C-alpha cells in the first residue's frame, strides 16, 4: 500500500507548478516529491527550483556519459568494413603516381 504524500494547502499550487519542471523519469518518484516539498518549506520556490536544475544537470551528465561509448561502437563498425579506409588520401596518391598510369 502506497501512502500519499500530504502537501499543505499553501504549498499545493507551487508544488504542482514545480513538479511539471521535473524531468519525466523522476516526476513520479516519491523521494523527489518529498525533497521538493522540503525545499518549498525551508527556502521557498526559489530553492526548490535550484534542486530541479540540479536534477536536470545530473540527467544531462548521465546522458553525456553514455553517448561516447555508443559513438565508439559505431567507429568500430566502420573499421571492420572491408570497404572502409582510414586514410583515403593514400588511395588518391596511388592514382596520381606516374608509375601506375594507364596508357
C-alpha positions, 0 to 999 in steps of 0.5 A, spaced: 500 500 500 502 506 497 501 512 502 500 519 499 504 524 500 500 530 504 502 537 501 499 543 505 494 547 502 499 553 501 504 549 498 499 545 493 499 550 487 507 551 487 508 544 488 504 542 482 507 548 478 514 545 480 513 538 479 511 539 471 519 542 471 521 535 473 524 531 468 519 525 466 523 519 469 523 522 476 516 526 476 513 520 479 518 518 484 516 519 491 523 521 494 523 527 489 516 529 491 518 529 498 525 533 497 521 538 493 516 539 498 522 540 503 525 545 499 518 549 498 518 549 506 525 551 508 527 556 502 521 557 498 520 556 490 526 559 489 530 553 492 526 548 490 527 550 483 535 550 484 534 542 486 530 541 479 536 544 475 540 540 479 536 534 477 536 536 470 544 537 470 545 530 473 540 527 467 544 531 462 551 528 465 548 521 465 546 522 458 553 525 456 556 519 459 553 514 455 553 517 448 561 516 447 561 509 448 555 508 443 559 513 438 565 508 439 561 502 437 559 505 431 567 507 429 568 500 430 563 498 425 566 502 420 573 499 421 571 492 420 568 494 413 572 491 408 570 497 404 572 502 409 579 506 409 582 510 414 586 514 410 583 515 403 588 520 401 593 514 400 588 511 395 588 518 391 596 518 391 596 511 388 592 514 382 596 520 381 603 516 381 606 516 374 608 509 375 601 506 375 598 510 369 594 507 364 596 508 357 
